[in-house]
Amino acid sequence: MASAGAVARARVRNPRRALRAVSAGAAEASATALDRLIHERMRLGIVSALAVNAALSFNELKRLLNTTDGNLSVHARKLEEARYIACVKSFRGRMPRTEFRLTDAGRRALARYLDHMEALIRAARAPGSGPR
């Protein structure tokens, strides 16, 4: 998460210096690297879907992300172990139902991840930071 000052300082002719400025801003927030747990495509999809929905069932997530039972299970378990999502298992009639919700920790982790990505994008788009 780079501060506005770090992003402004990133607008230099030297792209390496720009990236260092962004990294310095991220270090200020003690997050010098992307959250590798969220950065993986399927897990980012899960967290993003849950960020805009109060809760989603296993089948809803599976359809939304166009994935298999096994793939969704593995990635959801990793997010659950990190306490980024909460899983509630219940029955609706005789049918089992698994429902996922984004936790406060997951919401904060996603916000940090998005802030970091936005800072990288701003640095890459800064005048003089592109390829020559």
NORGI-V102534 format. One record per backbone hydrogen bond with DSSP energy under -0.5 kcal/mol. NH is the residue of the N-H (numbers start at 1). CO is the residue of the C=O. E is the energy in kcal/mol with one decimal. If there is no record, write none. Layout:
BEGIN
nh:co:e
NH:CO:E
NH:CO:E
END
This chain:
BEGIN
nh:co:e
7:3:-2.2
8:4:-2.5
9:5:-2.7
10:6:-1.2
11:8:-1.4
12:10:-2.3
15:13:-0.7
18:14:-2.1
19:15:-2.5
20:16:-2.3
21:17:-2.3
22:18:-2.1
23:19:-2.8
24:20:-2.7
25:21:-2.1
26:22:-2.3
27:23:-2.6
28:24:-1.7
29:25:-0.7
29:26:-0.8
30:27:-2.3
31:26:-2.5
36:34:-1.1
38:35:-0.6
39:35:-2.5
40:36:-0.9
44:40:-2.7
45:41:-2.0
46:42:-2.2
47:43:-2.6
48:44:-2.5
49:45:-2.4
50:46:-2.3
51:47:-1.5
52:48:-1.0
56:100:-2.0
58:98:-2.4
61:57:-2.6
62:58:-2.6
63:59:-2.4
64:60:-2.7
65:61:-2.7
66:62:-0.7
66:63:-0.5
67:62:-1.7
72:68:-2.3
73:69:-2.6
74:70:-2.3
75:71:-2.0
76:72:-2.8
77:73:-2.2
78:74:-1.7
79:75:-2.0
80:76:-2.5
81:77:-2.8
82:78:-1.5
83:80:-1.4
84:79:-2.8
85:79:-1.0
86:101:-2.9
88:99:-2.8
90:97:-2.8
92:95:-3.1
93:91:-0.6
94:92:-0.5
95:92:-1.8
97:90:-3.3
99:88:-2.6
99:97:-0.5
100:56:-3.1
101:86:-2.1
103:84:-2.2
107:103:-2.4
108:104:-2.4
109:105:-2.4
110:106:-2.4
111:107:-2.2
112:108:-2.5
113:109:-2.4
114:110:-2.8
115:111:-2.4
116:112:-2.4
117:113:-2.5
118:114:-2.6
119:115:-2.2
120:116:-2.1
121:117:-2.4
122:118:-2.7
123:119:-2.3
124:120:-2.3
125:121:-1.9
126:122:-0.8
126:123:-0.5
129:126:-2.2
END
